Amino acid sequence: MRLVRIREAKPLGNYRVQLTLTDGRIVERDLGPMLVGPVFAEIRNDEARFREMRVEGGTLVWPTGADLCPDVLIWGGLPPADAASDAA
């Protein structure tokens, strides 16, 4: 059994992203409130830099070295105990 992770990410307008998860679900998230602190300054201040995101290791990463915890992106915190299986 594996944790659900991010398989694909599509940047949308206004710092929103569409995530395709390893269990097949597609979710939309507003990342604006998560882009806090110096590591996210370049991404937060330039939406073109935000759009340079890619999926690596099941989460979102940027060429600037910034990344976000996949659990926060998918679940808004730690995954629920019954969501640890992966259908893919």
C-alpha positions in Angstrom: 0.0 0.0 0.0 1.3 3.4 -1.0 0.3 6.9 -0.1 -1.6 9.0 -2.6 0.7 11.4 -4.3 0.6 13.9 -7.2 1.0 12.5 -10.7 0.5 15.6 -12.8 0.0 19.3 -12.1 -1.5 22.0 -14.4 -1.1 25.6 -13.4 -4.2 27.7 -13.6 -4.7 31.4 -13.2 -4.3 33.3 -10.0 -1.9 30.8 -8.3 -4.3 27.9 -8.6 -3.3 24.5 -9.7 -5.1 21.4 -11.0 -3.6 18.2 -9.5 -4.0 14.7 -10.9 -3.4 12.2 -8.1 -2.1 8.7 -8.2 -5.5 7.4 -7.3 -7.0 9.0 -10.4 -8.8 11.9 -8.6 -8.4 15.4 -10.0 -8.4 18.3 -7.4 -8.0 22.0 -7.7 -6.0 23.9 -5.0 -5.4 27.6 -4.4 -1.6 27.7 -3.6 -1.5 31.5 -2.9 -1.9 31.2 0.9 0.8 28.5 0.9 3.5 30.6 -0.8 4.8 32.2 2.4 8.4 33.0 3.3 11.5 33.9 1.5 11.8 30.6 -0.4 8.6 31.4 -2.2 9.2 35.1 -2.8 10.2 34.8 -6.4 7.3 32.5 -7.2 4.8 34.6 -5.2 5.9 37.8 -7.0 6.0 36.4 -10.6 3.2 34.2 -11.8 5.4 33.2 -14.8 7.9 31.7 -12.2 4.9 30.0 -10.5 4.0 28.3 -13.8 7.5 26.7 -14.0 6.3 24.1 -11.5 6.8 20.4 -12.1 6.0 17.1 -10.3 8.9 15.4 -8.7 8.7 12.6 -6.1 5.0 13.0 -5.9 4.9 16.7 -5.1 5.3 20.1 -6.6 8.7 21.6 -7.0 10.1 24.7 -8.7 13.5 25.5 -10.4 14.1 28.0 -7.6 14.4 25.0 -5.1 11.0 25.6 -3.5 8.6 22.7 -2.9 5.5 22.0 -1.0 4.5 19.0 1.2 2.3 16.6 -0.9 0.1 15.9 2.1 -0.7 19.6 2.6 -1.4 19.9 -1.2 -3.6 16.8 -1.3 -5.3 16.7 2.1 -4.7 20.1 3.6 -2.6 18.4 6.3 -1.8 14.8 7.1 -3.8 12.2 5.1 -6.7 10.5 6.8 -5.8 7.0 8.1 -8.1 5.3 5.5 -6.6 7.2 2.5 -3.2 5.5 2.7 -3.9 3.1 -0.2 -3.0 3.9 -3.8 -5.2 2.5 -6.6 -2.6 3.3 -9.3 
